[in-house]
Amino acid sequence: MTIKTNIMGTLTAATMIGSLSFNAQAETLTMSNWVPPAHFVSVILKDWAEDVSEATEGRVTVRMLPKAVGSPPQHWELARKGVADITWGNWTYEPERFKAVWFSEVPFIGDSAEASSLALWDTYKTHLEANTAFDGVKVLGVGTLGPGVINHGSKDIVTPADLANQKVRMGGPIQKVLIETVGAIPVAAPATKAYEMLNGGVIDASLHPMESVVNFRLDGVLTHHTKIPEGFYDASFFLAMNEKRWNKLSKADKEAIETVSGAAFAKLWGGTFDAQSKAAEEKMRASGEHSFSEPSPELMALITEAREKIINEWASDASNFGIDNPMEIVNYHKERYNAHANK
């Protein structure tokens, strides 16, 4: 055997050992996603997954499962139990379990989904991370919808009288209180059912941010939009990973993933929702088939009353869901929103 042969053999062996070592360290994490691949939230998740791969130099990859492994309301539990390594969802789908985050869904959160997403992340890290409601998962990120809008199928909503006895589709307990306080009739149903219910006369109006009116293809049946300054409501979302799976990752990979999660994910999520809502409103205005209204002082007064009622009742019950400083959390969240919105 020649010296050249010996050298080549040694190099080949070293390459194989290095490759085996890399493969032994590589991690593939599964993600369950319950919206279609073409939906912009799927794009957010795909972009984040690519960021994870890049940040970890390929040592960790996120593989989107071909279909969701459960219904949307099950996705927190799916992550906690490890049915999928990573999931995302809306905390409002389990409102009593996650009552700690109700403060982030009341009226007047703000007009920027990016700022409210970042504010929610700051608040989670500062005040909520140790709450037992979040046990069993690593919360990698949070996000919000941005300002919720009152959308009607046939008339402008300006005064409380315009809402009297109107049947309004809503998505959670906070929205229920809001609708009842302004004199309308709440009808609980997922956003995906709104088109069918409007066409069938089951509802007269539906609560959505601007982007959802277009992305759920409701712009043909919801043509009157009342934009409440800083939002009629908001909604909060999570990106969660099974805690045991997270703990098995190396320290270096955890740190790398955190650089593209947390505030970075909130900014990506919220910025995308802002862009989607802006584009949706521009499209509807350009069509000439939509009207946009502002609430009267009387309607604003009722919404303010509803907000105060929700916050006060939430605060008085806070000790039952592990919070001993509720108003400090509310005030901190608003301060962080203002700080991010004014940057």
SEMI-735274 format. One record per residue (C-alpha): x, y, z negated; residue number from 1; residue in three letters. Coordinates in steps of 0.25 Angstrom, whole numbers, plus 5000, padded with zeros to 4 digits. Layout:
! residues N
 east north   up  nr rest
    X     Y    Z NUM  Ala
...
END
This chain:
! residues 343
 east north   up  nr rest
 5000  5000 5000   1  Met
 5006  5014 5004   2  Thr
 5007  5026 4995   3  Ile
 4997  5033 5004   4  Lys
 4987  5021 5002   5  Thr
 4989  5022 4987   6  Asn
 4986  5037 4987   7  Ile
 4974  5036 4995   8  Met
 4969  5025 4986   9  Gly
 4971  5033 4974  10  Thr
 4964  5045 4980  11  Leu
 4952  5036 4984  12  Thr
 4951  5030 4971  13  Ala
 4951  5044 4964  14  Ala
 4941  5049 4973  15  Thr
 4931  5038 4970  16  Met
 4933  5039 4955  17  Ile
 4931  5054 4956  18  Gly
 4918  5052 4964  19  Ser
 4913  5041 4954  20  Leu
 4916  5051 4943  21  Ser
 4908  5062 4950  22  Phe
 4896  5053 4953  23  Asn
 4897  5048 4938  24  Ala
 4895  5062 4933  25  Gln
 4885  5067 4944  26  Ala
 4871  5069 4939  27  Glu
 4858  5069 4947  28  Thr
 4846  5075 4939  29  Leu
 4832  5073 4944  30  Thr
 4822  5084 4945  31  Met
 4807  5083 4946  32  Ser
 4800  5094 4954  33  Asn
 4785  5095 4955  34  Trp
 4784  5106 4966  35  Val
 4786  5103 4981  36  Pro
 4800  5104 4987  37  Pro
 4796  5116 4995  38  Ala
 4791  5124 4983  39  His
 4801  5135 4979  40  Phe
 4802  5129 4965  41  Val
 4808  5117 4971  42  Ser
 4818  5126 4978  43  Val
 4822  5132 4965  44  Ile
 4824  5118 4959  45  Leu
 4832  5114 4971  46  Lys
 4841  5126 4970  47  Asp
 4843  5124 4955  48  Trp
 4847  5109 4958  49  Ala
 4857  5114 4968  50  Glu
 4863  5124 4958  51  Asp
 4864  5112 4948  52  Val
 4872  5104 4958  53  Ser
 4881  5116 4961  54  Glu
 4883  5120 4947  55  Ala
 4887  5106 4943  56  Thr
 4896  5104 4955  57  Glu
 4887  5092 4959  58  Gly
 4888  5084 4946  59  Arg
 4873  5087 4944  60  Val
 4862  5086 4954  61  Thr
 4847  5088 4953  62  Val
 4838  5079 4962  63  Arg
 4824  5083 4964  64  Met
 4815  5071 4963  65  Leu
 4806  5068 4976  66  Pro
 4794  5071 4968  67  Lys
 4790  5076 4954  68  Ala
 4790  5065 4943  69  Val
 4778  5070 4936  70  Gly
 4768  5082 4936  71  Ser
 4772  5096 4934  72  Pro
 4768  5096 4919  73  Pro
 4776  5084 4916  74  Gln
 4789  5090 4921  75  His
 4794  5094 4907  76  Trp
 4792  5080 4902  77  Glu
 4798  5074 4914  78  Leu
 4811  5081 4911  79  Ala
 4810  5078 4896  80  Arg
 4809  5063 4898  81  Lys
 4819  5063 4909  82  Gly
 4809  5058 4920  83  Val
 4816  5069 4929  84  Ala
 4829  5075 4924  85  Asp
 4824  5089 4928  86  Ile
 4810  5095 4929  87  Thr
 4803  5108 4930  88  Trp
 4790  5113 4926  89  Gly
 4780  5123 4920  90  Asn
 4780  5124 4905  91  Trp
 4766  5128 4906  92  Thr
 4762  5114 4910  93  Tyr
 4764  5110 4896  94  Glu
 4760  5123 4889  95  Pro
 4759  5118 4875  96  Glu
 4772  5110 4875  97  Arg
 4779  5123 4880  98  Phe
 4771  5134 4873  99  Lys
 4785  5140 4869 100  Ala
 4786  5146 4883 101  Val
 4772  5152 4884 102  Trp
 4777  5166 4882 103  Phe
 4784  5165 4896 104  Ser
 4770  5163 4903 105  Glu
 4762  5175 4898 106  Val
 4758  5187 4906 107  Pro
 4768  5198 4908 108  Phe
 4781  5189 4908 109  Ile
 4786  5197 4920 110  Gly
 4786  5199 4935 111  Asp
 4800  5192 4938 112  Ser
 4800  5177 4937 113  Ala
 4815  5177 4937 114  Glu
 4816  5186 4925 115  Ala
 4805  5178 4918 116  Ser
 4812  5165 4921 117  Ser
 4825  5170 4915 118  Leu
 4818  5176 4903 119  Ala
 4811  5162 4901 120  Leu
 4825  5156 4902 121  Trp
 4831  5165 4892 122  Asp
 4819  5163 4882 123  Thr
 4820  5148 4883 124  Tyr
 4835  5148 4880 125  Lys
 4834  5158 4869 126  Thr
 4821  5154 4862 127  His
 4815  5141 4867 128  Leu
 4826  5131 4871 129  Glu
 4826  5124 4857 130  Ala
 4811  5123 4857 131  Asn
 4807  5108 4855 132  Thr
 4797  5110 4867 133  Ala
 4809  5109 4876 134  Phe
 4816  5097 4870 135  Asp
 4820  5086 4879 136  Gly
 4824  5095 4891 137  Val
 4834  5104 4895 138  Lys
 4827  5117 4901 139  Val
 4836  5121 4913 140  Leu
 4828  5132 4917 141  Gly
 4815  5140 4917 142  Val
 4807  5149 4926 143  Gly
 4794  5157 4927 144  Thr
 4784  5159 4938 145  Leu
 4784  5174 4937 146  Gly
 4772  5183 4936 147  Pro
 4758  5176 4937 148  Gly
 4748  5182 4946 149  Val
 4732  5182 4946 150  Ile
 4728  5177 4960 151  Asn
 4714  5177 4964 152  His
 4707  5171 4976 153  Gly
 4697  5182 4980 154  Ser
 4699  5195 4971 155  Lys
 4708  5205 4965 156  Asp
 4710  5203 4950 157  Ile
 4712  5216 4943 158  Val
 4703  5217 4931 159  Thr
 4698  5207 4921 160  Pro
 4685  5208 4928 161  Ala
 4691  5202 4940 162  Asp
 4695  5190 4932 163  Leu
 4682  5187 4925 164  Ala
 4678  5173 4927 165  Asn
 4688  5170 4938 166  Gln
 4694  5156 4937 167  Lys
 4709  5157 4937 168  Val
 4718  5145 4939 169  Arg
 4729  5145 4928 170  Met
 4741  5136 4924 171  Gly
 4742  5136 4909 172  Gly
 4738  5141 4895 173  Pro
 4743  5155 4896 174  Ile
 4737  5157 4910 175  Gln
 4724  5152 4904 176  Lys
 4724  5162 4892 177  Val
 4727  5173 4903 178  Leu
 4715  5170 4912 179  Ile
 4706  5169 4900 180  Glu
 4710  5182 4894 181  Thr
 4708  5189 4907 182  Val
 4694  5183 4909 183  Gly
 4696  5173 4919 184  Ala
 4694  5158 4919 185  Ile
 4706  5149 4918 186  Pro
 4707  5136 4927 187  Val
 4719  5127 4924 188  Ala
 4725  5121 4937 189  Ala
 4739  5120 4943 190  Pro
 4743  5130 4954 191  Ala
 4742  5119 4964 192  Thr
 4727  5118 4963 193  Lys
 4724  5133 4964 194  Ala
 4722  5132 4979 195  Tyr
 4711  5121 4978 196  Glu
 4705  5128 4966 197  Met
 4704  5142 4973 198  Leu
 4698  5136 4986 199  Asn
 4688  5128 4977 200  Gly
 4683  5140 4969 201  Gly
 4688  5133 4956 202  Val
 4697  5146 4953 203  Ile
 4697  5160 4958 204  Asp
 4711  5164 4955 205  Ala
 4724  5157 4951 206  Ser
 4737  5161 4943 207  Leu
 4750  5161 4951 208  His
 4762  5169 4953 209  Pro
 4763  5175 4967 210  Met
 4772  5164 4972 211  Glu
 4762  5153 4968 212  Ser
 4751  5159 4976 213  Val
 4759  5157 4989 214  Val
 4767  5144 4985 215  Asn
 4754  5137 4981 216  Phe
 4748  5142 4994 217  Arg
 4737  5150 4987 218  Leu
 4739  5163 4994 219  Asp
 4727  5160 5003 220  Gly
 4717  5158 4991 221  Val
 4723  5168 4981 222  Leu
 4723  5182 4987 223  Thr
 4722  5191 4976 224  His
 4734  5193 4966 225  His
 4734  5201 4953 226  Thr
 4749  5203 4949 227  Lys
 4750  5205 4934 228  Ile
 4762  5214 4930 229  Pro
 4772  5204 4924 230  Glu
 4763  5192 4927 231  Gly
 4750  5187 4923 232  Phe
 4757  5175 4918 233  Tyr
 4770  5167 4920 234  Asp
 4774  5152 4920 235  Ala
 4787  5145 4915 236  Ser
 4794  5134 4920 237  Phe
 4806  5125 4916 238  Phe
 4817  5117 4923 239  Leu
 4820  5105 4913 240  Ala
 4830  5094 4912 241  Met
 4829  5081 4904 242  Asn
 4838  5084 4891 243  Glu
 4844  5071 4890 244  Lys
 4848  5072 4905 245  Arg
 4854  5086 4903 246  Trp
 4862  5081 4891 247  Asn
 4869  5070 4899 248  Lys
 4874  5081 4909 249  Leu
 4889  5085 4907 250  Ser
 4891  5098 4900 251  Lys
 4897  5104 4912 252  Ala
 4885  5100 4920 253  Asp
 4875  5106 4910 254  Lys
 4882  5119 4910 255  Glu
 4882  5120 4925 256  Ala
 4868  5117 4926 257  Ile
 4864  5127 4916 258  Glu
 4871  5138 4924 259  Thr
 4861  5136 4935 260  Val
 4849  5133 4926 261  Ser
 4843  5142 4915 262  Gly
 4844  5156 4919 263  Ala
 4849  5153 4933 264  Ala
 4837  5144 4935 265  Phe
 4827  5154 4929 266  Ala
 4833  5165 4939 267  Lys
 4831  5155 4951 268  Leu
 4817  5151 4947 269  Trp
 4812  5165 4944 270  Gly
 4819  5171 4955 271  Gly
 4813  5161 4965 272  Thr
 4799  5163 4959 273  Phe
 4800  5178 4960 274  Asp
 4804  5177 4975 275  Ala
 4793  5168 4978 276  Gln
 4782  5177 4971 277  Ser
 4787  5189 4978 278  Lys
 4787  5182 4992 279  Ala
 4773  5176 4989 280  Ala
 4767  5190 4986 281  Glu
 4774  5196 4998 282  Glu
 4768  5185 5007 283  Lys
 4754  5187 5001 284  Met
 4754  5203 5002 285  Arg
 4759  5202 5016 286  Ala
 4747  5193 5020 287  Ser
 4738  5204 5017 288  Gly
 4728  5194 5011 289  Glu
 4732  5196 4996 290  His
 4729  5207 4986 291  Ser
 4737  5210 4974 292  Phe
 4731  5217 4962 293  Ser
 4736  5223 4949 294  Glu
 4729  5220 4936 295  Pro
 4720  5231 4929 296  Ser
 4724  5236 4915 297  Pro
 4713  5228 4910 298  Glu
 4718  5215 4916 299  Leu
 4732  5218 4911 300  Met
 4726  5221 4897 301  Ala
 4720  5207 4897 302  Leu
 4732  5200 4902 303  Ile
 4740  5207 4891 304  Thr
 4730  5203 4881 305  Glu
 4732  5188 4886 306  Ala
 4747  5189 4885 307  Arg
 4747  5194 4871 308  Glu
 4737  5183 4867 309  Lys
 4745  5172 4873 310  Ile
 4758  5177 4867 311  Ile
 4752  5179 4853 312  Asn
 4746  5165 4853 313  Glu
 4759  5159 4858 314  Trp
 4767  5166 4847 315  Ala
 4757  5162 4836 316  Ser
 4759  5148 4840 317  Asp
 4774  5148 4843 318  Ala
 4778  5140 4830 319  Ser
 4770  5128 4835 320  Asn
 4779  5127 4847 321  Phe
 4792  5130 4841 322  Gly
 4794  5145 4842 323  Ile
 4796  5154 4830 324  Asp
 4799  5167 4838 325  Asn
 4788  5168 4849 326  Pro
 4788  5183 4851 327  Met
 4803  5184 4851 328  Glu
 4802  5174 4862 329  Ile
 4792  5182 4870 330  Val
 4800  5195 4868 331  Asn
 4813  5189 4872 332  Tyr
 4807  5183 4884 333  His
 4802  5197 4889 334  Lys
 4815  5203 4885 335  Glu
 4822  5193 4894 336  Arg
 4812  5195 4905 337  Tyr
 4815  5210 4905 338  Asn
 4830  5208 4905 339  Ala
 4830  5199 4917 340  His
 4819  5207 4925 341  Ala
 4827  5219 4923 342  Asn
 4840  5214 4928 343  Lys
END
